[in-house]
Amino acid sequence: MHPHHFTLSLLKHLLDKAEHTLFPQERLGSMRSEYEALAANTTATALDIENAISRFGREIWPYHEALEELYRRHGKAREEARVREKLTAELRTKYDQFLTQGGKLSDFRHGAALETYFTPEE
């Protein structure tokens, strides 16, 4: 195992998340090659890996933010409408109250907020 395995895992996570953005795949491929070289080099220091994380992050971040903005402008309302269509009338009323109070579909990861409006079965 690499002596800086956990720092390398942060770099890998950054690259894996970039796959789901509009980041150029050719550049992502070269970043992955650099990651593989660092992973294979057991003499690579934590600073070497952290520098790669910083460099890659500065390149990837604008693409991540652009994708988030696209979702906010064009995807969020559609997603909420599709979910709403699938609900029963009773659940639709609860869902509308949830959204009115500032709830978001992504809140399913934070049980406390959802449990105010929905039972675990719902």
Z-matrix of the N, CA and C atoms (Angstrom, degrees):
N
C 1 1.444
C 2 1.532 1 108.58
N 3 1.322 2 114.99 1 142.35
C 4 1.461 3 120.92 2 179.39
C 5 1.532 4 109.66 3 -65.06
N 6 1.343 5 117.67 4 140.39
C 7 1.465 6 119.17 5 -179.36
C 8 1.532 7 114.16 6 -62.30
N 9 1.332 8 116.75 7 -20.17
C 10 1.473 9 121.01 8 179.14
C 11 1.537 10 109.91 9 -118.99
N 12 1.317 11 113.58 10 43.91
C 13 1.465 12 120.95 11 -176.56
C 14 1.531 13 112.66 12 -54.15
N 15 1.310 14 117.17 13 -43.83
C 16 1.460 15 120.04 14 -175.41
C 17 1.528 16 111.63 15 -69.82
N 18 1.312 17 117.51 16 -36.08
C 19 1.465 18 120.43 17 176.26
C 20 1.528 19 109.39 18 -67.83
N 21 1.316 20 116.80 19 -40.32
C 22 1.463 21 120.58 20 175.45
C 23 1.526 22 111.62 21 -61.35
N 24 1.331 23 116.51 22 -35.86
C 25 1.468 24 118.91 23 -179.79
C 26 1.527 25 110.72 24 -66.21
N 27 1.327 26 117.85 25 -30.94
C 28 1.469 27 120.62 26 175.08
C 29 1.529 28 110.37 27 -65.82
N 30 1.306 29 116.19 28 -41.78
C 31 1.460 30 120.69 29 178.12
C 32 1.526 31 110.28 30 -63.82
N 33 1.311 32 116.98 31 -43.47
C 34 1.471 33 120.75 32 178.73
C 35 1.523 34 110.56 33 -62.74
N 36 1.309 35 117.09 34 -40.72
C 37 1.467 36 121.21 35 178.48
C 38 1.531 37 110.40 36 -61.42
N 39 1.316 38 117.29 37 -43.27
C 40 1.459 39 121.65 38 177.55
C 41 1.526 40 110.74 39 -57.98
N 42 1.318 41 116.24 40 -45.57
C 43 1.467 42 120.29 41 -179.38
C 44 1.524 43 111.55 42 -68.53
N 45 1.318 44 117.09 43 -39.52
C 46 1.467 45 120.15 44 178.94
C 47 1.530 46 111.04 45 -63.22
N 48 1.326 47 117.09 46 -39.82
C 49 1.470 48 120.86 47 178.90
C 50 1.529 49 111.10 48 -66.97
N 51 1.335 50 117.56 49 -31.17
C 52 1.460 51 121.48 50 -179.11
C 53 1.526 52 112.08 51 -67.36
N 54 1.327 53 117.00 52 -22.90
C 55 1.466 54 120.60 53 178.77
C 56 1.520 55 112.06 54 -60.79
N 57 1.328 56 116.33 55 -26.78
C 58 1.458 57 120.79 56 -174.40
C 59 1.527 58 112.47 57 -97.92
N 60 1.315 59 116.60 58 16.98
C 61 1.458 60 121.11 59 176.29
C 62 1.517 61 107.67 60 -114.88
N 63 1.297 62 116.38 61 -169.50
C 64 1.463 63 121.26 62 178.39
C 65 1.526 64 110.94 63 -94.27
N 66 1.322 65 116.44 64 18.79
C 67 1.458 66 121.89 65 -178.14
C 68 1.524 67 109.63 66 -63.17
N 69 1.348 68 117.61 67 137.04
C 70 1.476 69 120.23 68 -178.70
C 71 1.534 70 112.09 69 -58.22
N 72 1.308 71 115.52 70 125.31
C 73 1.463 72 121.29 71 -176.26
C 74 1.531 73 112.75 72 -64.55
N 75 1.332 74 116.37 73 -33.02
C 76 1.469 75 118.87 74 179.16
C 77 1.531 76 110.14 75 -63.24
N 78 1.323 77 116.43 76 -44.30
C 79 1.468 78 119.94 77 179.07
C 80 1.531 79 110.45 78 -67.47
N 81 1.323 80 116.59 79 -39.27
C 82 1.460 81 119.97 80 177.55
C 83 1.526 82 110.55 81 -60.38
N 84 1.315 83 116.25 82 -38.18
C 85 1.465 84 120.44 83 177.34
C 86 1.519 85 112.15 84 -61.80
N 87 1.319 86 116.51 85 -40.93
C 88 1.467 87 118.71 86 179.34
C 89 1.525 88 110.92 87 -70.37
N 90 1.338 89 116.70 88 -33.49
C 91 1.467 90 119.86 89 175.26
C 92 1.525 91 110.54 90 -65.21
N 93 1.334 92 116.19 91 -40.54
C 94 1.471 93 119.80 92 178.10
C 95 1.531 94 110.63 93 -63.22
N 96 1.321 95 116.24 94 -37.80
C 97 1.468 96 119.55 95 177.28
C 98 1.517 97 110.66 96 -62.50
N 99 1.331 98 116.14 97 -40.96
C 100 1.466 99 119.46 98 177.93
C 101 1.534 100 110.51 99 -66.34
N 102 1.327 101 116.29 100 -38.60
C 103 1.467 102 119.98 101 176.29
C 104 1.535 103 109.98 102 -60.48
N 105 1.329 104 116.83 103 -47.11
C 106 1.465 105 121.20 104 -179.60
C 107 1.527 106 111.02 105 -60.02
N 108 1.332 107 116.65 106 -39.10
C 109 1.467 108 120.16 107 178.65
C 110 1.528 109 110.37 108 -65.05
N 111 1.325 110 117.18 109 -42.25
C 112 1.461 111 120.22 110 177.73
C 113 1.526 112 111.10 111 -64.72
N 114 1.330 113 116.10 112 -41.04
C 115 1.471 114 120.16 113 -179.45
C 116 1.530 115 111.37 114 -65.40
N 117 1.313 116 116.71 115 -34.08
C 118 1.468 117 120.49 116 -179.12
C 119 1.527 118 112.15 117 -79.68
N 120 1.324 119 116.62 118 -19.64
C 121 1.457 120 121.46 119 -176.77
C 122 1.528 121 109.76 120 -94.89
N 123 1.310 122 116.70 121 98.29
C 124 1.471 123 119.82 122 -177.46
C 125 1.530 124 112.26 123 -70.92
N 126 1.335 125 117.47 124 -9.40
C 127 1.467 126 119.43 125 176.09
C 128 1.526 127 111.89 126 -92.28
N 129 1.335 128 117.49 127 -2.12
C 130 1.471 129 120.56 128 176.63
C 131 1.526 130 108.14 129 -63.45
N 132 1.309 131 115.27 130 133.82
C 133 1.462 132 119.94 131 -177.50
C 134 1.525 133 110.65 132 -86.34
N 135 1.320 134 114.93 133 164.74
C 136 1.463 135 120.05 134 175.61
C 137 1.527 136 109.18 135 -60.08
N 138 1.328 137 117.45 136 -37.12
C 139 1.460 138 121.38 137 179.48
C 140 1.528 139 111.02 138 -64.05
N 141 1.329 140 117.73 139 -39.69
C 142 1.471 141 120.90 140 176.51
C 143 1.526 142 110.13 141 -58.22
N 144 1.310 143 116.24 142 -45.48
C 145 1.466 144 121.46 143 -178.11
C 146 1.526 145 110.29 144 -69.14
N 147 1.326 146 116.71 145 -42.96
C 148 1.469 147 120.36 146 178.72
C 149 1.522 148 111.39 147 -62.80
N 150 1.331 149 117.24 148 -37.97
C 151 1.469 150 120.45 149 176.51
C 152 1.526 151 111.18 150 -62.97
N 153 1.325 152 116.43 151 -39.96
C 154 1.470 153 120.26 152 177.28
C 155 1.532 154 109.92 153 -64.53
N 156 1.320 155 117.30 154 -41.80
C 157 1.465 156 120.91 155 177.88
C 158 1.520 157 109.91 156 -58.89
N 159 1.320 158 116.99 157 -44.90
C 160 1.471 159 121.21 158 -179.45
C 161 1.529 160 111.40 159 -64.69
N 162 1.326 161 116.62 160 -47.38
C 163 1.467 162 120.19 161 -179.84
C 164 1.525 163 111.25 162 -61.22
N 165 1.325 164 115.81 163 -48.80
C 166 1.460 165 119.96 164 -178.30
C 167 1.518 166 110.77 165 -65.56
N 168 1.307 167 116.30 166 -40.86
C 169 1.455 168 120.42 167 -179.67
C 170 1.517 169 112.53 168 -60.57
N 171 1.327 170 116.67 169 -40.54
C 172 1.472 171 119.96 170 178.57
C 173 1.526 172 111.32 171 -63.80
N 174 1.313 173 117.17 172 -32.68
C 175 1.467 174 120.45 173 178.49
C 176 1.530 175 111.97 174 -77.26
N 177 1.312 176 116.18 175 -40.54
C 178 1.471 177 121.27 176 -173.56
C 179 1.526 178 112.05 177 -78.41
N 180 1.328 179 117.82 178 -34.60
C 181 1.463 180 122.17 179 -172.69
C 182 1.533 181 114.15 180 -51.45
N 183 1.333 182 120.37 181 -48.20
C 184 1.475 183 118.76 182 -178.99
C 185 1.530 184 113.25 183 -59.52
N 186 1.318 185 117.24 184 -33.13
C 187 1.458 186 120.80 185 178.36
C 188 1.522 187 110.99 186 -70.53
N 189 1.303 188 115.78 187 -39.39
C 190 1.463 189 120.65 188 176.91
C 191 1.532 190 109.64 189 -62.37
N 192 1.305 191 116.67 190 -46.12
C 193 1.463 192 120.79 191 -179.84
C 194 1.530 193 111.09 192 -64.83
N 195 1.327 194 117.50 193 -38.64
C 196 1.463 195 120.82 194 178.11
C 197 1.523 196 111.03 195 -62.49
N 198 1.329 197 116.81 196 -42.13
C 199 1.460 198 120.37 197 178.67
C 200 1.525 199 111.01 198 -64.72
N 201 1.327 200 116.90 199 -40.44
C 202 1.464 201 120.53 200 176.96
C 203 1.526 202 110.70 201 -61.68
N 204 1.322 203 117.24 202 -40.85
C 205 1.468 204 120.91 203 179.77
C 206 1.534 205 110.66 204 -66.40
N 207 1.317 206 117.33 205 -40.88
C 208 1.468 207 120.32 206 175.52
C 209 1.519 208 110.84 207 -58.64
N 210 1.319 209 116.25 208 -43.92
C 211 1.458 210 120.23 209 178.98
C 212 1.525 211 110.42 210 -62.52
N 213 1.334 212 117.27 211 -47.59
C 214 1.471 213 120.39 212 -178.92
C 215 1.520 214 111.38 213 -59.34
N 216 1.327 215 116.68 214 -41.25
C 217 1.470 216 120.46 215 -176.75
C 218 1.524 217 113.69 216 -78.58
N 219 1.325 218 116.71 217 -38.72
C 220 1.464 219 119.09 218 -169.10
C 221 1.521 220 115.71 219 -123.39
N 222 1.308 221 119.10 220 -19.75
C 223 1.453 222 120.16 221 -173.98
C 224 1.510 223 115.45 222 -102.64
N 225 1.321 224 116.41 223 -34.81
C 226 1.459 225 120.12 224 -172.88
C 227 1.526 226 112.44 225 -60.76
N 228 1.315 227 117.36 226 -48.89
C 229 1.471 228 120.88 227 -178.24
C 230 1.531 229 110.63 228 -62.52
N 231 1.323 230 116.89 229 -40.77
C 232 1.471 231 120.23 230 178.71
C 233 1.524 232 111.42 231 -64.39
N 234 1.312 233 115.48 232 -42.45
C 235 1.457 234 120.54 233 -179.81
C 236 1.529 235 109.72 234 -61.87
N 237 1.314 236 117.21 235 -46.22
C 238 1.464 237 120.72 236 179.88
C 239 1.528 238 111.01 237 -63.81
N 240 1.324 239 117.43 238 -38.98
C 241 1.464 240 120.80 239 178.84
C 242 1.530 241 110.91 240 -65.26
N 243 1.324 242 117.20 241 -41.49
C 244 1.469 243 120.33 242 179.65
C 245 1.519 244 111.69 243 -64.41
N 246 1.318 245 116.32 244 -42.21
C 247 1.460 246 119.63 245 178.00
C 248 1.520 247 109.41 246 -63.26
N 249 1.318 248 116.18 247 -44.94
C 250 1.464 249 121.74 248 -178.67
C 251 1.535 250 111.34 249 -58.30
N 252 1.340 251 116.79 250 -40.49
C 253 1.469 252 121.43 251 179.72
C 254 1.527 253 112.30 252 -59.36
N 255 1.313 254 116.97 253 -33.69
C 256 1.470 255 122.42 254 -174.81
C 257 1.532 256 113.30 255 -81.38
N 258 1.323 257 117.57 256 -11.18
C 259 1.460 258 120.82 257 -174.30
C 260 1.517 259 112.70 258 -87.82
N 261 1.314 260 115.10 259 153.59
C 262 1.465 261 120.38 260 172.45
C 263 1.533 262 107.65 261 -70.53
N 264 1.320 263 116.94 262 166.75
C 265 1.464 264 121.11 263 -178.93
C 266 1.529 265 111.19 264 -59.07
N 267 1.338 266 116.45 265 -41.44
C 268 1.463 267 120.43 266 -179.92
C 269 1.534 268 111.45 267 -64.28
N 270 1.321 269 115.68 268 -47.12
C 271 1.458 270 119.44 269 179.26
C 272 1.526 271 111.66 270 -67.50
N 273 1.317 272 117.00 271 -33.74
C 274 1.462 273 121.17 272 178.56
C 275 1.530 274 110.21 273 -60.65
N 276 1.328 275 116.48 274 -41.41
C 277 1.471 276 120.76 275 178.09
C 278 1.528 277 110.09 276 -62.57
N 279 1.323 278 117.01 277 -45.98
C 280 1.467 279 121.00 278 178.14
C 281 1.539 280 110.81 279 -62.05
N 282 1.319 281 115.11 280 -42.08
C 283 1.467 282 120.58 281 -179.00
C 284 1.530 283 110.55 282 -63.19
N 285 1.327 284 116.46 283 -43.15
C 286 1.467 285 120.30 284 178.39
C 287 1.524 286 111.24 285 -61.89
N 288 1.330 287 116.89 286 -40.77
C 289 1.468 288 120.41 287 177.04
C 290 1.527 289 110.34 288 -63.65
N 291 1.308 290 115.60 289 -41.98
C 292 1.459 291 121.71 290 178.84
C 293 1.524 292 110.30 291 -58.43
N 294 1.329 293 117.58 292 -47.85
C 295 1.465 294 121.54 293 179.92
C 296 1.528 295 111.33 294 -66.59
N 297 1.325 296 116.49 295 -39.95
C 298 1.467 297 120.99 296 -179.96
C 299 1.526 298 111.41 297 -60.73
N 300 1.312 299 116.03 298 -35.11
C 301 1.470 300 120.93 299 -179.59
C 302 1.533 301 112.42 300 -84.16
N 303 1.330 302 116.91 301 9.74
C 304 1.468 303 120.22 302 176.83
C 305 1.511 304 115.21 303 95.14
N 306 1.333 305 117.32 304 7.17
C 307 1.458 306 119.97 305 178.39
C 308 1.518 307 111.26 306 -69.03
N 309 1.325 308 116.07 307 156.97
C 310 1.454 309 122.18 308 179.09
C 311 1.524 310 108.49 309 -133.46
N 312 1.306 311 115.96 310 152.90
C 313 1.461 312 120.02 311 177.66
C 314 1.522 313 111.46 312 -57.05
N 315 1.308 314 117.66 313 -34.58
C 316 1.461 315 120.12 314 -179.12
C 317 1.524 316 112.05 315 -69.88
N 318 1.334 317 118.27 316 -9.49
C 319 1.459 318 121.72 317 179.61
C 320 1.525 319 112.95 318 -68.65
N 321 1.329 320 117.52 319 -6.76
C 322 1.466 321 118.36 320 178.92
C 323 1.523 322 110.63 321 -59.92
N 324 1.329 323 117.02 322 -18.74
C 325 1.467 324 120.71 323 178.24
C 326 1.528 325 111.61 324 -77.91
N 327 1.326 326 116.09 325 -15.38
C 328 1.464 327 121.36 326 -178.09
C 329 1.525 328 107.64 327 -117.17
N 330 1.311 329 115.44 328 86.01
C 331 1.456 330 122.82 329 -172.23
C 332 1.506 331 116.30 330 -50.77
N 333 1.324 332 118.95 331 -39.23
C 334 1.466 333 121.19 332 -173.88
C 335 1.527 334 111.83 333 -56.96
N 336 1.329 335 117.74 334 -43.81
C 337 1.461 336 120.83 335 -178.97
C 338 1.527 337 111.16 336 -65.36
N 339 1.293 338 116.58 337 -40.96
C 340 1.466 339 120.47 338 -178.87
C 341 1.518 340 112.58 339 -71.46
N 342 1.321 341 116.74 340 -35.68
C 343 1.460 342 120.27 341 -177.08
C 344 1.517 343 113.39 342 -65.05
N 345 1.317 344 116.89 343 -17.64
C 346 1.462 345 121.40 344 175.48
C 347 1.529 346 110.22 345 -68.22
N 348 1.331 347 115.88 346 -32.49
C 349 1.464 348 120.87 347 -175.21
C 350 1.517 349 113.78 348 -105.90
N 351 1.324 350 117.63 349 -29.94
C 352 1.462 351 121.19 350 -173.09
C 353 1.521 352 111.41 351 -129.36
N 354 1.315 353 115.57 352 150.36
C 355 1.463 354 120.16 353 173.29
C 356 1.528 355 107.18 354 -82.86
N 357 1.312 356 118.63 355 161.71
C 358 1.476 357 119.72 356 179.86
C 359 1.537 358 113.14 357 -57.91
N 360 1.326 359 116.96 358 -31.71
C 361 1.463 360 120.38 359 179.55
C 362 1.521 361 111.65 360 -69.84
N 363 1.324 362 116.62 361 -33.79
C 364 1.473 363 120.00 362 -178.78
C 365 1.510 364 110.16 363 -72.29
